[in-house]
């Protein structure tokens, strides 16, 4: 039988015809590469017709940028009714809160917070109010909105409510387009919702486009689109889930390169007309990532894509020559699909990398004009190409062993395969290298994924029988789903299995489990006539996709920012300050404290609305005051908080409960801990209460327990303290209920678990004059300066961040080679092993990173100093819950504030307090004074 693979890129459209005989490997029969046409699909259809050549075709597989281009161009996007099933929870952060305003305006038809939602254990936040849902649907339909996106809290773990809402929509409209978030992505409410909304707004376009395309392709031939994971969507499924096609190009190239070269483990370098993509193949499949994926306009989603590193270098990259000294700058701009009009080889006036490759003798037969380039320029360009290749390969490798590299894409002519490259065993450019992406599209598989929270009983209980039984059940479930999706049962294999324990859950059995299975496509399961019945017939005219229409993200200049002070020297916080502080709080989180991202969005929303101001004062503002101030924050499990976003009033209501109990107002608020998400909570609560936020915190970083707070270490009483859950219910712990900080920790932790693993807390208030003794001053300032360093240093960012925190880079450009986690007494404990320069550094953690040591026991850093892992290329902080094998990282060590380094404090937060005994190690403080923004700018 014969199948066709097509890849529609921004510059070229490639098509291949493969013959597949029984028990034989597929064979490339015909190939074609053409310039992508302005309307995209006419060129694609022409390419398909040329490679068919009277052969009977069994299936056609296509990779396309059509749908993501529609978003970039803001064209033919449907207005969406967004229904979040959340009850009183998650309302602090609205849907699309981080979207560009023009895209938000184009898509947002109606947004509603509705009843429903689940907690992590499957219990309801609130029962679904069907009359309310029906009223929302009717309101949307009355506004001529026929596209719906339904997103329920913890719906990946329990789908009932989303499915019931779909049924109600169908009862009200048989022609509505419906996207259910649990079908799009796993846990992470905001990210899953973003992906689902993007999907929903494209559904009408997808149905029309795919219908028109199928009408133009050979009749009765099954037609598939390739997805981001290197697997396939039937044409019917592609009309339901167009978002899955956004980033399929690099994935297709890697699959094609692995097949054509016969290499199952190595690095793939795909060089097109405008860019170069580096990727890794493991057992013939692309290495994938879920972390901080941004498909468009900096919008975070949690769909799986190939783990690639892209740079601006391709066959159409423009060579800029300094006429004074003949020095060369390569790119980053490109002639792209206009290569045949503008390059020297085609009679144009612009020198491109293709012209240099021709002049260097790396390739011939391109264009119709002779190209003369000086040896000096050729050497500079080829040196730049080699340097780019070398750095890219080193970035993607996960160990120092040499590895084979496969070149593909038409732009790979820029690389001299005969040269030697550091860390590379061999450089291969296989047959049909220029159409690897189309070959990969033809060879894509079928997949299924599960992402849920479940009980995994420790193996110590019964020898692992219950744990094995539960994992076997989940593996069987994902395999069955893969088969239902169209895979041949005897080819299905598990490609991902990850178990991450849920922190702060006393039972220690709850885990987030992620599984993915893939298998080869069983074409007998797809009948064209059956699929046609499910597609709406359309006379859709395919629209032109002109590159000049592409929308670029709005640029915000984060550099050279200075704090704004009013006439009373009060620090007036703006959106860029929030960006700085949020990044700094992530660094100060030491791998714990929860990701600051969602609280950052919350802060930005508060500022956007303009109802409240964020005003910050130094602790000295209250130096002689007997007025009450208090610290606030959230308690819970970071994994849960990514899904169960705040209601918006938990901490504020906890403060109100405290005020009512004491019959006295609280006039100043500060964050309980500056590390992680809680670092921003003082700003939010103070703004909502229209009081000052104090530039201080209770920990100077993030720590696992309330009893690690400096005030409690120094003997401040642990009561009264209050908490509030997502329903607004409060609990007050009074002096007669608890007498020690440990009792407060245990009581609040127990309440936290009962209330869904997320509560807002207000710790015992103190008088302003006590701030100096019981808090750590200038914490927001410290975070701000760290963020300022990040945003103002595009080169040597990590070093700049370390300097801003008065710290050092303990390890640079290391590779994570192992991560082990387990849950003990409600805490996620474990270690991460990082390889760099021939040595292995081990970071031990208990929610937060505690100690950095070599395998021989030599300790390089420990608590209370701050140990943080950052992603090598972005300098973004990494949490202990999200780090994975293969990440490239640097390790920062920042000095702890002086009050945390006393002998008394070390009894509570030193290594021994966390159960570590290192006889030959003694902690030596290296603190530096922490400056405030007032010290520097006033």
FIDRENLO-330009 format. One line per 10 residues: their letters; for each residue x, y, z of C-alpha. Coordinates in steps of 0.02 Angstrom, whole numbers. Example, Ala and Ser with C-alpha at 12.3 -4.5 7.8 and 13.67 -1.06 7.14 Angstrom:
BEGIN
as> 615:-225:390 | 684:-53:357
//
This chain:
BEGIN
xxxxxxxxxx> 0:0:0 | 51:182:-20 | 36:326:102 | 74:511:80 | 158:625:206 | 147:814:189 | 225:953:291 | 171:1132:259 | 303:1252:326 | 320:1439:323
xxxxxxxxxx> 443:1429:178 | 419:1262:90 | 287:1128:70 | 356:950:63 | 267:793:8 | 324:611:0 | 249:449:-63 | 293:295:41 | 264:114:-7 | 229:-3:138
xxxxxxxxxx> 236:-189:103 | 194:-325:227 | 338:-359:349 | 449:-232:260 | 506:-59:308 | 420:87:219 | 511:144:63 | 516:321:-8 | 449:313:-186 | 431:497:-232
xxxxxxxxxx> 466:667:-155 | 432:848:-197 | 477:1014:-118 | 385:1171:-172 | 374:1348:-107 | 226:1367:11 | 86:1460:-76 | 1:1612:0 | -160:1514:23 | -62:1365:94
xxxxxxxxxx> -178:1226:38 | -177:1250:-150 | 10:1218:-150 | -13:1070:-34 | -146:992:-144 | -37:1017:-298 | 109:931:-209 | 0:784:-161 | -63:763:-339 | 115:763:-406
xxxxxxxxxx> 179:624:-292 | 26:512:-314 | 70:473:-494 | -79:356:-520 | -40:252:-364 | -181:194:-253 | -167:288:-89 | -213:212:78 | -195:369:186 | -132:549:186
xxxxxxxxxx> -46:626:337 | -22:815:346 | 73:931:461 | 17:1111:445 | 37:1283:526 | -135:1336:463 | -222:1349:630 | -85:1433:729 | -69:1559:587 | -253:1600:607
xxxxxxxxxx> -216:1647:787 | -62:1746:741 | -161:1841:610 | -315:1859:723 | -425:1799:579 | -581:1690:571 | -580:1661:759 | -746:1617:840 | -814:1707:992 | -812:1584:1137
xxxxxxxxxx> -924:1563:1288 | -803:1509:1426 | -883:1416:1571 | -769:1379:1718 | -844:1251:1838 | -768:1307:2002 | -898:1355:2132 | -822:1491:2243 | -643:1438:2203 | -517:1503:2073
xxxxxxxxxx> -601:1672:2050 | -446:1772:2090 | -375:1732:1918 | -493:1752:1771 | -484:1654:1609 | -365:1730:1480 | -287:1842:1613 | -116:1835:1528 | -176:1853:1347 | -136:1999:1231
xxxxxxxxxx> -285:2115:1236 | -319:2109:1048 | -327:1919:1048 | -433:1919:1204 | -554:2042:1123 | -563:1934:967 | -605:1775:1063 | -695:1819:1224 | -881:1814:1194 | -942:1775:1370
xxxxxxxxxx> -846:1718:1524 | -936:1644:1673 | -882:1570:1840 | -1010:1434:1871 | -1055:1305:2002 | -963:1141:2006 | -782:1088:2017 | -693:953:2116 | -559:942:2249 | -402:836:2227
xxxxxxxxxx> -486:685:2309 | -635:688:2190 | -759:767:2312 | -861:912:2246 | -817:1093:2278 | -998:1125:2238 | -1135:1027:2153 | -1172:1072:1973 | -1323:1188:1961 | -1400:1132:1797
xxxxxxxxxx> -1524:1275:1789 | -1381:1399:1807 | -1285:1310:1668 | -1437:1309:1554 | -1463:1495:1584 | -1281:1531:1536 | -1298:1430:1376 | -1458:1519:1325 | -1379:1687:1360 | -1231:1642:1247
xxxxxxxxxx> -1342:1579:1107 | -1445:1739:1118 | -1282:1834:1088 | -1253:1725:934 | -1109:1634:1021 | -1109:1453:965 | -937:1398:1026 | -916:1339:1205 | -765:1300:1312 | -801:1205:1474
xxxxxxxxxx> -663:1195:1604 | -693:1114:1773 | -574:1114:1921 | -488:943:1931 | -585:882:1779 | -437:776:1719 | -465:673:1878 | -654:670:1866 | -745:713:1704 | -927:696:1759
xxxxxxxxxx> -972:880:1771 | -891:931:1607 | -979:789:1518 | -1147:837:1593 | -1124:1019:1539 | -1090:956:1362 | -1254:859:1367 | -1348:1015:1423 | -1270:1118:1283 | -1324:985:1158
xxxxxxxxxx> -1500:992:1228 | -1503:1179:1195 | -1412:1176:1027 | -1373:1030:915 | -1252:1133:810 | -1144:1209:947 | -956:1182:948 | -898:1115:1116 | -724:1097:1191 | -705:1003:1356
xxxxxxxxxx> -543:1043:1446 | -510:866:1509 | -495:812:1327 | -361:944:1295 | -234:935:1437 | -195:875:1613 | -181:961:1781 | -144:1148:1787 | -307:1244:1775 | -250:1407:1695
xxxxxxxxxx> -137:1321:1568 | -267:1188:1523 | -401:1322:1508 | -289:1427:1394 | -261:1279:1278 | -446:1238:1280 | -498:1416:1235 | -371:1421:1094 | -445:1258:1032 | -624:1317:1048
xxxxxxxxxx> -600:1478:949 | -529:1377:803 | -660:1241:794 | -775:1321:663 | -623:1362:556 | -557:1184:578 | -720:1106:520 | -731:1217:367 | -547:1202:322 | -533:1015:344
xxxxxxxxxx> -698:989:254 | -638:1091:106 | -470:1005:107 | -547:832:107 | -656:881:-38 | -498:923:-135 | -402:765:-93 | -428:593:-173 | -599:527:-126 | -618:389:3
xxxxxxxxxx> -439:408:65 | -422:429:256 | -343:595:298 | -248:633:458 | -162:783:534 | -3:766:635 | -2:828:813 | 128:905:927 | 175:738:1005 | 221:652:842
xxxxxxxxxx> 57:559:835 | -97:572:725 | -269:649:729 | -401:582:613 | -484:717:510 | -636:701:623 | -530:723:781 | -435:867:703 | -597:962:686 | -623:937:874
xxxxxxxxxx> -445:972:931 | -352:1087:810 | -241:1150:952 | -148:984:946 | -77:1026:774 | 12:1188:823 | 191:1127:847 | 198:968:744 | 333:1024:621 | 489:993:726
xxxxxxxxxx> 416:830:790 | 385:767:613 | 565:807:565 | 635:708:711 | 530:555:673 | 577:563:489 | 762:587:529 | 764:438:647 | 684:326:516 | 788:382:366
xxxxxxxxxx> 952:371:461 | 914:212:557 | 975:298:715 | 858:278:864 | 954:382:992 | 1037:545:948 | 1013:728:910 | 915:793:760 | 957:961:684 | 821:1025:567
xxxxxxxxxx> 873:1177:468 | 738:1260:364 | 729:1426:276 | 722:1537:430 | 766:1435:584 | 865:1290:654 | 784:1169:776 | 882:1053:890 | 791:901:960 | 829:735:1041
xxxxxxxxxx> 765:564:989 | 755:422:1114 | 710:251:1046 | 659:336:883 | 537:456:968 | 559:642:1005 | 600:688:1184 | 453:789:1246 | 416:923:1373 | 263:985:1467
xxxxxxxxxx> 352:1127:1559 | 302:1308:1529 | 248:1278:1350 | 200:1436:1256 | 121:1402:1087 | 80:1582:1043 | 96:1759:1112 | 176:1703:1276 | 16:1612:1325 | 59:1467:1439
xxxxxxxxxx> -21:1300:1404 | 12:1124:1469 | 0:1025:1308 | 145:911:1266 | 266:964:1130 | 436:908:1071 | 580:972:1178 | 668:1081:1051 | 788:1226:1051 | 763:1349:908
xxxxxxxxxx> 877:1484:839 | 866:1606:694 | 976:1519:566 | 916:1444:402 | 946:1434:217 | 868:1605:193 | 960:1694:334 | 1031:1860:276 | 1218:1895:287 | 1257:2073:343
xxxxxxxxxx> 1431:2135:299 | 1518:2282:381 | 1596:2373:234 | 1731:2450:344 | 1813:2290:408 | 1722:2152:313 | 1657:2080:477 | 1499:1977:462 | 1336:1968:558 | 1231:1814:519
xxxxxxxxxx> 1045:1855:528 | 937:1849:625 | 824:1909:483 | 784:1798:334 | 715:1811:158 | 610:1657:202 | 500:1599:58 | 567:1738:-54 | 735:1650:-72 | 705:1621:-258
xxxxxxxxxx> 673:1806:-286 | 801:1890:-171 | 954:1775:-152 | 1109:1807:-258 | 1098:1633:-335 | 932:1680:-411 | 983:1851:-474 | 930:1945:-316 | 1027:2075:-219 | 1033:1996:-45
xxxxxxxxxx> 1171:1880:14 | 1102:1731:108 | 1177:1580:193 | 1127:1476:40 | 1235:1589:-68 | 1381:1560:51 | 1354:1371:47 | 1359:1378:-144 | 1516:1484:-144 | 1599:1367:-19
xxxxxxxxxx> 1561:1215:-126 | 1451:1133:5 | 1310:1118:-122 | 1280:1146:-307 | 1135:1157:-427 | 1037:1290:-334 | 986:1445:-431 | 1042:1503:-602 | 1174:1635:-564 | 1355:1619:-513
xxxxxxxxxx> 1391:1673:-335 | 1556:1754:-289 | 1592:1774:-104 | 1761:1813:-29 | 1853:1678:68 | 1855:1790:221 | 1665:1803:224 | 1642:1617:190 | 1755:1573:335 | 1663:1689:455
xxxxxxxxxx> 1492:1623:407 | 1541:1440:413 | 1629:1469:580 | 1468:1545:648 | 1367:1396:584 | 1487:1273:665 | 1485:1368:829 | 1295:1371:828 | 1288:1183:793 | 1414:1145:931
xxxxxxxxxx> 1323:1249:1063 | 1154:1179:1013 | 1213:999:1022 | 1292:1026:1193 | 1133:1107:1258 | 1024:959:1210 | 1138:821:1272 | 1100:744:1442 | 1269:663:1470 | 1449:693:1414
xxxxxxxxxx> 1457:540:1302 | 1476:577:1115 | 1316:558:1017 | 1266:543:833 | 1187:693:749 | 1063:684:604 | 1045:832:488 | 882:864:398 | 789:1004:312 | 837:1097:155
xxxxxxxxxx> 945:1218:253 | 1058:1079:316 | 1166:1112:162 | 1248:1244:271 | 1334:1111:376 | 1494:1025:320 | 1471:843:373 | 1655:806:344 | 1709:918:487 | 1726:853:664
xxxxxxxxxx> 1615:923:801 | 1645:912:990 | 1538:779:1073 | 1477:708:906 | 1518:530:851 | 1459:558:674 | 1362:687:574 | 1237:607:455 | 1135:685:317 | 1024:540:260
xxxxxxxxxx> 943:514:91 | 789:624:71 | 855:738:210 | 765:887:133 | 594:808:160 | 621:724:330 | 473:819:399 | 354:747:269 | 424:571:297 | 398:594:483
xxxxxxxxxx> 219:651:454 | 185:491:357 | 257:383:496 | 171:462:646 | 91:347:773 | -64:352:883 | -61:399:1067 | -160:414:1229 | -120:505:1391 | -180:499:1571
xxxxxxxxxx> -144:635:1701 | -228:610:1868 | -210:601:2057 | -227:431:2137 | -178:330:2291 | -15:233:2278 | 10:131:2436 | 193:121:2491 | 279:-41:2443 | 329:-65:2624
xxxxxxxxxx> 148:-100:2672 | 120:-262:2575 | 273:-287:2469 | 205:-170:2336 | 54:-275:2287 | -77:-137:2302 | 36:-10:2218 | 71:-129:2074 | -114:-169:2057 | -159:15:2042
xxxxxxxxxx> -19:51:1918 | -68:-102:1815 | -246:-36:1810 | -190:135:1748 | -71:61:1620 | -210:-50:1553 | -325:102:1546 | -203:207:1444 | -165:59:1328 | -351:31:1297
xxxxxxxxxx> -374:215:1262 | -229:210:1139 | -310:64:1049 | -477:155:1044 | -385:303:966 | -334:192:821 | -175:99:869 | -142:-84:831 | -146:-172:999 | 13:-273:970
xxxxxxxxxx> 116:-115:938 | 65:-13:1091 | 202:33:1213 | 215:145:1365 | 325:296:1330 | 300:399:1489 | 264:352:1668 | 293:479:1806 | 238:473:1987 | 252:632:2090
xxxxxxxxxx> 197:622:2273 | 79:755:2339 | 164:860:2472 | 82:907:2636 | -35:758:2630 | -13:664:2793 | -61:495:2724 | 81:506:2599 | -14:401:2471 | -81:531:2350
xxxxxxxxxx> 21:546:2191 | 4:636:2027 | 26:502:1893 | 60:541:1710 | 60:403:1579 | 74:405:1390 | 59:258:1271 | 89:254:1084 | 60:126:947 | 64:110:759
xxxxxxxxxx> -89:165:662 | -214:31:614 | -287:102:455 | -427:-26:452 | -507:70:597 | -533:226:492 | -662:223:355 | -680:379:252 | -866:366:226 | -896:353:413
xxxxxxxxxx> -794:508:448 | -882:608:312 | -1046:586:402 | -977:676:554 | -909:824:456 | -1017:971:409 | -1020:1001:222 | -947:1168:179 | -917:1279:29 | -778:1363:126
xxxxxxxxxx> -657:1469:25 | -481:1445:90 | -413:1613:146 | -242:1679:103 | -113:1681:242 | -1:1828:203 | 152:1839:313 | 130:2026:329 | -28:1995:429 | 62:1902:567
xxxxxxxxxx> 35:1987:735 | 187:2010:844 | 166:2006:1033 | 157:2178:1111 | 329:2225:1174 | 351:2283:1353 | 518:2357:1400 | 568:2283:1567 | 739:2363:1569 | 804:2511:1667
xxxxxxxxxx> 654:2514:1781 | 662:2616:1940 | 539:2608:2085 | 408:2744:2091 | 389:2838:2257 | 255:2963:2304 | 284:3125:2399 | 286:3028:2563 | 420:2906:2502 | 293:2766:2487
xxxxxxxxxx> 338:2638:2354 | 199:2632:2225 | 199:2462:2141 | 166:2444:1954 | 158:2298:1833 | 346:2292:1798 | 381:2292:1984 | 269:2139:1996 | 369:2052:1860 | 530:2088:1953
xxxxxxxxxx> 464:2034:2123 | 381:1877:2055 | 543:1818:1976 | 642:1859:2133 | 516:1768:2241 | 540:1614:2132 | 727:1620:2162 | 702:1645:2349 | 582:1497:2351 | 730:1375:2349
xxxxxxxxxx> 630:1250:2245 | 476:1262:2356 | 343:1386:2407 | 238:1355:2251 | 262:1438:2083 | 241:1627:2087 | 164:1633:1912 | -20:1626:1959 | -2:1750:2101 | 88:1863:1978
xxxxxxxxxx> -63:1854:1863 | -174:1894:2013 | -70:2047:2055 | -73:2108:1876 | -262:2086:1873 | -280:2190:2031 | -174:2329:1955 | -268:2319:1789 | -436:2340:1872 | -374:2497:1958
xxxxxxxxxx> -488:2482:2110 | -345:2458:2232 | -167:2522:2243 | -15:2426:2301 | 84:2536:2419 | 238:2473:2510 | 325:2547:2661 | 485:2496:2751 | 470:2413:2923 | 535:2574:3000
xxxxxxxxxx> 371:2656:2951 | 293:2566:3099 | 447:2573:3211 | 363:2662:3356 | 184:2608:3321 | 72:2506:3434 | -45:2472:3288 | -64:2291:3234 | 18:2216:3081 | 6:2036:3022
xxxxxxxxxx> 82:1913:2900 | -21:1812:2777 | 1:1672:2653 | -67:1510:2584 | -39:1338:2655 | -58:1186:2543 | 18:1074:2411 | 94:1161:2258 | 28:1025:2142 | -148:1060:2205
xxxxxxxxxx> -128:1249:2198 | -87:1240:2012 | -262:1171:1984 | -363:1241:2129 | -324:1425:2107 | -370:1547:2247 | -546:1611:2267 | -471:1782:2302 | -529:1807:2480 | -450:1667:2583
xxxxxxxxxx> -310:1769:2661 | -412:1928:2673 | -554:1840:2764 | -427:1758:2881 | -367:1935:2923 | -546:1994:2950 | -577:1847:3066 | -424:1899:3165 | -484:2079:3173 | -654:2023:3235
xxxxxxxxxx> -575:1911:3367 | -461:2049:3431 | -587:2190:3402 | -447:2290:3325 | -399:2336:3148 | -240:2274:3065 | -158:2420:2976 | -10:2336:2893 | 14:2171:2801 | 170:2075:2750
xxxxxxxxxx> 202:1906:2671 | 230:1758:2785 | 369:1700:2670 | 450:1789:2525 | 493:1627:2435 | 376:1567:2297 | 193:1612:2275 | 173:1679:2451 | 300:1815:2415 | 163:1914:2327
xxxxxxxxxx> 21:1882:2448 | 62:2028:2561 | 43:2146:2414 | -124:2071:2362 | -204:2067:2535 | -141:2240:2582 | -211:2310:2419 | -380:2229:2445 | -389:2298:2622 | -322:2468:2569
xxxxxxxxxx> -180:2462:2695 | 8:2469:2676 | 111:2317:2629 | 270:2305:2731 | 437:2269:2648 | 472:2119:2759 | 429:1936:2781 | 435:1800:2912 | 560:1679:2835 | 676:1768:2713
xxxxxxxxxx> 648:1622:2593 | 529:1472:2588 | 528:1336:2720 | 413:1185:2741 | 331:1225:2909 | 249:1368:3002 | 362:1336:3152 | 511:1386:3044 | 449:1567:3051 | 576:1684:3131
xxxxxxxxxx> 448:1753:3253 | 412:1581:3322 | 597:1538:3328 | 623:1694:3433 | 482:1649:3552 | 334:1748:3486 | 171:1664:3541 | 88:1553:3408 | -89:1611:3445 | -208:1681:3399
xxxxxxxxxx> -197:1624:3218 | -335:1605:3089 | -368:1515:2926 | -497:1524:2788 | -540:1397:2653 | -608:1419:2476 | -787:1422:2543 | -751:1568:2659 | -760:1460:2815 | -638:1512:2951
xxxxxxxxxx> -553:1427:3097 | -475:1524:3241 | -338:1444:3343 | -337:1532:3511 | -215:1534:3657 | -314:1402:3751 | -309:1283:3600 | -124:1286:3558 | 32:1331:3654 | 177:1291:3536
xxxxxxxxxx> 217:1330:3354 | 222:1143:3319 | 44:1125:3382 | -8:1268:3267 | 79:1184:3119 | -5:1017:3155 | -177:1094:3180 | -171:1200:3024 | -99:1056:2921 | -242:942:2975
xxxxxxxxxx> -370:1075:2931 | -282:1106:2765 | -299:924:2713 | -483:919:2760 | -516:1078:2661 | -440:1027:2495 | -254:1058:2527 | -266:1247:2507 | -306:1375:2642 | -264:1556:2676
xxxxxxxxxx> -187:1594:2845 | -157:1745:2955 | -25:1717:3088 | -25:1806:3258 | -23:1994:3234 | 111:2098:3316 | 134:2281:3352 | 230:2384:3227 | 369:2413:3352 | 399:2224:3360
xxxxxxxxxx> 432:2207:3173 | 618:2238:3192 | 642:2090:3308 | 525:1963:3231 | 534:1990:3043 | 663:1995:2905 | 669:2169:2830 | 678:2220:2646 | 619:2052:2575 | 519:2129:2435
xxxxxxxxxx> 668:2239:2395 | 781:2088:2386 | 661:2001:2268 | 647:2161:2164 | 835:2178:2143 | 850:1996:2092 | 713:2021:1962 | 794:2182:1902 | 955:2086:1872 | 864:1954:1770
xxxxxxxxxx> 770:2074:1657 | 916:2192:1631 | 1049:2064:1587 | 1016:1965:1429 | 1194:1899:1435 | 1265:1812:1589 | 1092:1822:1665 | 1123:1687:1794 | 1282:1769:1856 | 1191:1936:1868
xxxxxxxxxx> 1051:1857:1969 | 1176:1778:2088 | 1265:1945:2112 | 1101:2035:2146 | 1065:1909:2284 | 1243:1929:2354 | 1271:1746:2312 | 1366:1635:2193 | 1340:1511:2053 | 1385:1346:2131
xxxxxxxxxx> 1369:1248:1970 | 1343:1305:1791 | 1268:1213:1643 | 1240:1047:1733 | 1129:907:1672 | 1002:822:1783 | 1035:635:1772 | 921:572:1911 | 775:629:2019 | 708:528:2164
xxxxxxxxxx> 557:576:2268 | 457:499:2410 | 330:564:2535 | 366:553:2721 | 259:635:2855 | 171:738:2722 | 331:809:2646 | 404:771:2476 | 583:717:2511 | 714:662:2389
xxxxxxxxxx> 866:716:2293 | 918:770:2120 | 1084:720:2042 | 1168:845:1926 | 1317:804:1817 | 1440:940:1770 | 1625:941:1727 | 1644:757:1765 | 1573:767:1941 | 1400:734:2013
xxxxxxxxxx> 1320:861:2129 | 1176:800:2237 | 1040:917:2300 | 937:846:2444 | 766:923:2469 | 616:920:2585 | 494:1022:2483 | 634:1153:2475 | 817:1121:2431 | 916:1091:2592
xxxxxxxxxx> 1093:1036:2552 | 1212:1028:2403 | 1347:894:2413 | 1462:789:2308 | 1449:600:2305 | 1598:586:2421 | 1503:680:2556 | 1586:849:2533 | 1457:982:2571 | 1459:1141:2468
xxxxxxxxxx> 1305:1229:2537 | 1163:1199:2659 | 1015:1279:2747 | 983:1409:2803 | 1071:1475:2647 | 962:1476:2493 | 994:1341:2361 | 899:1364:2198 | 905:1273:2031 | 875:1380:1876
xxxxxxxxxx> 847:1326:1697 | 1008:1356:1603 | 942:1451:1452 | 804:1553:1532 | 869:1572:1711 | 693:1528:1770 | 686:1447:1943 | 638:1263:1950 | 536:1183:2088 | 572:1016:2169
xxxxxxxxxx> 405:954:2103 | 439:995:1920 | 623:955:1893 | 650:808:1777 | 785:702:1702 | 874:791:1561 | 849:971:1618 | 1002:1081:1599 | 1024:1189:1754 | 1134:1302:1854
xxxxxxxxxx> 1134:1300:2044 | 1132:1463:2141 | 1176:1486:2324 | 1121:1647:2408 | 1165:1692:2588 | 1029:1681:2719 | 982:1841:2810 | 1083:1863:2969 | 942:1822:3094 | 927:1648:3018
xxxxxxxxxx> 1111:1610:3047 | 1122:1625:3236 | 1159:1469:3338 | 984:1477:3409 | 903:1489:3238 | 1008:1345:3172 | 930:1231:3302 | 765:1255:3209 | 818:1277:3027 | 994:1205:3015
xxxxxxxxxx> 1036:1036:2940 | 1012:942:3104 | 836:1011:3119 | 795:921:2955 | 872:757:3011 | 1043:771:2928 | 1203:724:3019 | 1367:769:2936 | 1505:750:3064 | 1637:842:2963
xxxxxxxxxx> 1531:990:2915 | 1498:1151:3005 | 1389:1287:2932 | 1481:1452:2910 | 1372:1607:2879 | 1414:1719:2733 | 1273:1844:2744 | 1277:2017:2669 | 1169:2165:2719 | 1007:2171:2618
xxxxxxxx> 976:2342:2545 | 804:2415:2520 | 741:2510:2369 | 739:2665:2479 | 925:2642:2517 | 968:2636:2332 | 846:2753:2248 | 807:2887:2379
//
